[in-house]
Amino acid sequence: MDLSFSMLSDPELLRMLADGVATTLRLFAGAFVCGFSIALLLSAINLAPSRIVRAVIALYVEYHRNVPTVVQIMVWYFGMPEVLPQAIRLWINQGNTEFSFALIALSLNVSAYYYEDIRSGIKAIARTQIEAARAIGLGAMQALKYVVLPQAVRYAVPPIINRSLILFKDTSLAMVIGVTELTYQVKKIENATFQTFQIFVISTLIYLAICLLISALGAQVARRYPANFKS
């Protein structure tokens, strides 16, 4: 059995591999930013004294936490275009449809988990801090912005890091709708070279290296912004 890594001498295969890594990182970064932003928005809205609002958010969270991520991706790619007006469908199809829908699905999915992490952080904040913020003249939104969310996010850093690692690995699911991320390109290279063992060793090392980098960056953030700080 030939275990040589001759594919590494082929510029075209290296380009495919590099493109796959770049697409994976773009998908991860986009989903992280969008998902975290949505989670912050949901956390703020959930503080409103409305049972209906809270029920809608709870339903949103339960859907995204209990339906498999790959199903959510396929719902957006195969299902959502069917309910959109034709003009919007045509506009969407002019761009990178697969990447866009995968980004939307992953962003919404991870936002539900980030929201739960932040909500747990909010519960960890002493009620007296919020009362003190209101006592010095801060409005409800100002107390939320300057007192509640900054502390809640710090409490939530460890679980957010763990969920971000899962998000990075979930980008590989986008291959089911044709997004040319790393796993998709690895399969193409494997089909072209039949060097199954070699290409999957390479892809495993790439995923491992990036996951370790994310973990290291997350640990640095956790050390710099510990939860038990003094405001």
Disulfide bonds with the S-S distance in Angstrom:
none
